[in-house]
């Protein structure tokens, strides 16, 4: 994961900070965190070479589906992190890896490593 550029999209300040610090410890370059759809969109606009994204679906009551759709269109790998059941998410996200909150930092790091490992 060393040197990979990851955007963290998470509205809980403490969890976003924990995620960011944990990813940095394993060598990732962390972009963000972004706490809103607008902030995430701005990061993706200014950082088009993002390697992957950890995406919370509910950002202060706003669904981050526009960001998920943008990532799918660009072919940027991402992980959905949510408290929602898979059945509650749009069918178009069925192939996207999902972590159910609450989730341990180690599980997120392992999921990101799988996401970014070819093949």
N, C-alpha and C positions, 0 to 999 in steps of 0.2 A: 504494500500500500504506500510505500515510501514515495513521496513526491506527487501522489495523485491529488487532484484538486476536487474537493467535495464541498457541496453546498448543503448546509443544514437549514431546513425550513421548519421552525418550531417556535410556538408562541409562549411556551413556559420558559421563563428566563433561566431558572435554575437547571432544568433538564437540558436546555440548549447549551448552557455553559458546560455542564458535565459531558455532554456528547462532544462538544468542540474540544475540550481538554483531552478526553480519551482518544479521539481520533488523531490529535496532534502527537500524543505520546507514541502512537504506532507509525508516525511519519507522514501522515496526511497533511496537506495544505488545506486548511479549513476556510471556506468562504462563508461569510455571514457570522452568526446566524441571521436569518430573515424571519421576522415574526408576522408577516402579512403577505397576502398574495401580491400586492403592489411591490413590496420590498423584494420578494423572490423574483418577480419578473424583471426588476431593475438589475439585480445581480446577474441573472441569466443574459440580459441584454449586454451588460458591460463585461461579462466573463464568458464568452462563447465557447471557450475551451474547457468547460467544466467536465470532469470525468464521471461524476456521479452525484446523486442527490438523495438525501434522507428527507422525506416529505411527510409532515404531519398533515392529515386531511382536514382537521378542524382547527382553524386559526382564529381564535376569538369569535367563534360563531360563523365565520365565513369558510366555505368549503374551498379547498385548494385545487379543485378539478381543472381550472384553466392552466395551472402550472403543470399538472400531470399530463394534460393533453399536449402542451407545448413540448414537454420532455419526450413523449411518445413520438411526436412528429419529427423531432430532431434526432431521435435515436439515442438519447442520453439515458443510460441506465439509472434506475432509481428504486428505492425501497419505500413502500408506504408504511408509515408508523401510525397506528390508530387504535382507538378503543372500540371502533365499529367492527361488527362481524363482516366477513367477506360478502355475505349476501346483501348487506346494506350499501355496498359500493357498486358503482356502475359496472356492467358486464365487461366493458372495454378494458378494465384493469385486472381482469382475472389472471393474466399471466405475470403480473407484476408481483415480486416478492412482497410479503406483508408481515410485519411484526406487530403483535397485539400488545398494547400498553396495559399495564405497566410492563416494561421490558428492561432487562439488565444491560448495562453498558457492554459487557463482554459479548452478549448475544448480538448486539448491534454491530460491533466490530467484526465478528465472525460473518455476519450476513453481508456486510460491505465487502469483505475480502472475497466471499463467494461471488458477489455481484460483479466485481472487477477482474476476476480471474477468467481468462478466456477458456472456452470450451468444454 
